[in-house]
Amino acid sequence: MSASFVEENSEDALMRNREEFRNLPTGAKVEVAQFTHALVADHPSIAPEALAKAVRAVIQLQSGRGGIRLLDKLMHLDETDIEGLDRLLEQWTVQDALVVLDEIDARLSVIAAIEKLAGDPATDELHTLHPLITKARWLFGPEFDSSEYASNSTLRTVAEEVFGSRKADTTFQNPRRRPDLVILGDATISLTATTTFNGTDHLACMRDVLLIELKKGHSTIRREEMHQAEGYIEDLMSNGALASRPFFHAYVVGHEIAQATTRTKSLGEGQDVFARIQATTYNQLTDTANRRLMNLKERIPSRYEEVNGYDLVQKVMGQPSQASLVPQGIE
């Protein structure tokens, strides 16, 4: 069987599903193409119609991974915008609703884990709680739940200079996997940024910076901690390595906030505001996210019975299993 045979048959199957295929993200398109090539190579006698149906099924599965994108649309709606919610849900299929409900459940599980870890004095905050929170940027608002916010090499270099003298001796596990984290003696700091292109010289520059400072121990946020965050931003801004003037969104997170502490502070005046600092607690973060997600979950129509295959799923998953009693590796 020649490579051209595999290529031609794969192309034919994808062309038959071109419109659905077109709507997939690039990474998903590549996975579907790889599956198609493998299927033709393993089953060269497969009929074109059968191949096209198999490819269509895989495309639909890949489309189902868009739960985060669908949920993002929901999260950006105002909670009082009932009409907007109704219009959005009318555009969804039942499968869309199920995918979003799965993503909501996954996030509720993350919230439950954070609540448990934050309430346990024995928690290894550095290696469990802090990485979990900084990975779940949606806790701080839907506007930060975007792949555009990423670790930036320039920002990382500047952070090393600004925080160098305060960095802790403790080495974070797999630092290359979390280049956004800076470990200090009393806190973990996450720095991510969005990038845009300068309108004059078309060079890349930072547009927004998300700074999350997670205090260690049973910490209380006071005026000193807010002033400290203000100093971080001013030091980062004054570093010559930053070619642009991004807007800083800063969050200082602890277990408690002292009564005399100002919870929100802006830096700059009038049209020249360049930063906003917000003090919050772990409980406030999880309570806010939990309430919003639960409200959305209740308002999405739960029409599971309308989905082909759901009855079968319920039947299979409802059967008792002894799989957990059998040690792995024993057949």
Buried (B, 14 or more C-beta within 10 A) or exposed (E): EEEEEBEEBBBBBBEBBEEBBEEBEEEBBEBBBEBBBEBBBEEEEBEEEEBBEBBBEBBEEBBBBBBBEBBBBBBEBEEEEEEBBEEBBEEBEBBBBBBBBEBBEEBBEBBEBBBEBBEEEEBEBBEBBBBBBBEBBBBBBBBBBBEEBEBBEBBBEBBEEBBEEEBBEEEBEEEEEBBBBBBBEEBBBBBBBBBEEEEEEEEEBBBBBBBBBBBBEEBBBBEEBBEBBBEBBBBBBEBEEBEBEBBBBBBBBBBBBBEEBEEEBEBEEEEEEBBBBBBBBBBBBBEBBBEBBEEBBEEBEEEBEEBEEBEEEEEEEEEEEEEEEEEEEEE
